[in-house]
């Protein structure tokens, strides 16, 4: 019987990811795509200008201020947006290990967002970063649990490749 060979990285992720995990990954990718596009481009001019105005306040409480550097709000907004869009590519196209790293990066970004909103006293803006932090924490820990299960059962990627060769 002929079975098409799909790269091991893709089959590992698809076979081991639960449906809620896949749904949360796609929601995560959608939210960060939208947020990144608003920060980086002027496709939605009103939203982009509002974001720049907010980042002018956020730059004043950026942790780098404690080191004596206040970032330019435009550059700060652009860098955060670019990192978010790169992370989206990692979620959509990356292997399980890349996704694990990306979810960690997004947790750091959301921790920064929580800190920033609290420092500028935008308490109504804390809910979305908190929920995104929880989603990314869930997706991050799922990878650790899955990896530990593979190690305990001996079904690591190298063992699967050896088995397929035999």
Secondary structure, 3 states (H helix, E strand, C coil): CCCCCCCHHHHHHHHHCCHHHHHHHHHHHHHHHHHHHHHHCCCCHHHHHHHHHHHHHHHHHCHHHHHCCCCCHHHHHHHHHHHHHHHHHHHHHCCHHHHHHHHHHHHHHHHHHHHHHHHCCCHHHHHHHHHHHHHHHHHHHHHHHHHHHHHHHCCCHHHHHHHHHC
